[in-house]
Amino acid sequence: PLSAEAAEQVEIQVKYAGYIDKQLDQVEKMMRMEQKRIPDRLDYDAISGLAIEAKQKLNQVRPLSIGQASRISGVNPSDISILLVYIEQGQYALTAE
């Protein structure tokens, strides 16, 4: 027989298993996103759909990864999604040196 404390722990684990799994999936996604590299000299101005403020901030900071870009003030989650899709397509414009 389980003690009342052990039974409560089992109940909590069963009750919150779905939430915990979702959270673990989010952590894994964030870790992958953190490491996704942004090509050097990426021309942010050529990316349609990015907010003007995001273009300005990304051009100013020149982040090395999506994770870094996601932490820039003025760059919102929809800008990050657009940037990811643009990079994944593999045909992107680069700025001249």
Protein Blocks (a to p, Z undefined) as FASTA:
>chain_A
ZZfklmmmmmmmmmmmmmmmmmmmmmmmmmmmmmmccdehiafklmghiafklmmmmmmn
opabfklmmmpghiafklmmmmmmmmmnopacdddZZ
